[in-house]
Structures are given as structure tokens and as C-alpha cells.
Amino acid sequence: MNFLVNNNAKAKKVWFDDNNLWLLLYDGRQLSVPFAYFPRLLHATVEERLRFELSGGGIGIHWDELDEDISVSGLLLGIGDQTKKNRSNLQIT
């Protein structure tokens, strides 16, 4: 199955409610993603969440203090946190 990804999708505005990260894209779409997809955001304080910057003209969101980077195109594909290691791939020697 092939997926077409709009690599030109850029965030114009980012905000938060109690449970979600919200984005307004330049093309008018709005996207909501639960913090559960991103444990660092889930466990961050409101103040820490607010200290972000849009990177690459809006193609990504960066939290320096939280060491978190999220791509807009990844969100559109439903991709969550990629820092977890898949334990099933670990080998015991």
C-alpha cells in the first residue's frame, strides 16, 4: 500500500488543552494528537509544554528542555513517539 504524504504541511499555530497537542496548519486543517502519543509531553508541566519553537518554518515542533522533536508530516501519518525500543528485538546472550 502506498501513502501520499504532503511534505509541505506546516504548522501555523500550536496550542494545548488538558489532554492534547493541537496544530493549525497553513492550509487550514486542524489536528489534535493526544499527549499519550508523546510521553515527554504527557509528563511535562504546562510551562514546559509552552516552551517550544516551530522549526523549519513549521515543518516541526521542538522542545529543547524536553529533548522532544515532532514532525508535522509524522503527525499526519499517525506516528507517535519513536524513542521507545522494541523489546522483542533484544537478544539475550
KAFENUR-V881048 format. One record per backbone hydrogen bond with DSSP energy under -1.0 kcal/mol. NH is the residue of the N-H (numbers start at 1). CO is the residue of the C=O. E is the energy in kcal/mol with one decimal. If there is no record, write none. Layout:
# KAFENUR-V881048
NH|CO|E  NH|CO|E
This chain:
# KAFENUR-V881048
7|5|-1.2  9|6|-1.6  11|58|-3.0  12|24|-3.7  13|24|-1.6  15|22|-2.0  17|20|-1.8  21|33|-3.0  22|15|-3.2  23|31|-2.4  24|13|-2.5  25|29|-3.2  26|10|-2.2  28|25|-2.2  31|23|-2.4  33|21|-2.7  35|19|-2.7  37|34|-1.9  38|35|-2.3  41|38|-1.2  42|38|-2.2  43|39|-2.4  49|45|-2.3  50|46|-1.8  52|50|-1.4  53|62|-2.1  55|60|-2.5  58|55|-1.4  60|55|-1.7  61|70|-2.6  62|53|-2.8  63|68|-2.9  68|63|-2.0  70|61|-2.6  72|59|-2.6  75|71|-1.9  76|72|-2.2  77|73|-1.2  78|75|-1.3  79|74|-2.9  81|37|-2.4  89|86|-1.8  90|87|-1.4
